[in-house]
């Protein structure tokens, strides 16, 4: 009887480990590998390997402390589309509701906005120089606002198309992209339209990321990838037809892009290739900290991490907890069944 019980107990442990260890991943404890939300996550920005931020729908704000992701009190219930940190004590987020939100090192709070539009992207050159783009629901689209260290103000836009992403090389050189393949450039004094290789009504570019003034990338609908060579934008062969929502360049020979159905592609300095993904959820944002550390986030609380050799998933706690309970119940049922089977011969012998 005791031997049977021990065997059944061992089986419970083995089954639980076989199921749970791949979920937990090689990085460590259970809490390290759970997402604290099932909200759709729109943007990730890492200050360092031990300090990072994620924002998303319903005003979701998460922070990484080097060990786990946890919820941070949010100043809004609106969807938040983009986050950018100047440093650990200075950061900004933008989204629906028109108001930018500011991190002061202790809490997030709303800041007066000059627009009534939705803001999709924010980029800070410094604590006193920043940009946000989007569109104005009550007026002309192509919204651009600028932070001067004291307040946000409207800036003349050369386009009426929605602007989805902004990236600044420095104070006098920046780019924004959006609907209809729009690409616009900041030269230090004004924004102007630049010819795009993407044409067609309703075709979107969702993300732009620059290596320097003469090397940059933008991605968008149906796997579109375009490249800036210092003079013009050109189409680049893509390994996917999935929508690409975010691009991040580590340097000129190393870059990443993510998109629909868990799509992950990588630039090696010569071409873009598909990388194995641990998820089929849509991925909306990617940020690489170092060659062996990076993050991507997306639908339903999806958070995945780059280890230098592979992407590993973090599961929402709301999904992981029932899964673990189910595994335990199944394991216990198996153990009880084994014990019953072991008892039956003994009972028969006793009756005889």
QUIUR-V618148 format. One line per field, one symbol per residue. psi: psi as a letter, one per 30 degrees, with the letter a starting at -180 (. if undefined). Layout:
# QUIUR-V618148
psi=???
This chain:
# QUIUR-V618148
psi=eeeeeeeeeeeeeeeeeeeeeeeelffbleffhkkglglkkfkkkkeafgjlkklalggkklkkgfelklkkkkglflkkfkkkkeafgjllklblffklkkkgfelklkkkkglglkkfkkkkeafgjlkklbljfgbkahkklkkgfelklkkkkglglkkfkkkkeafgjllklblggkklkkgfflklkkkkfklkkgkkkfkkkkeafgjllklbkhgkklkkgfelkkkkkkglgkkkfkkkkeafgjllklalhgkklkkgfelklkkkkglglkkfkkkkelfgjlkklbkhgkklkkffflkkkkkkefeeeeeeeeeeeeeeeeeeeeeeefeeeeeeeee.
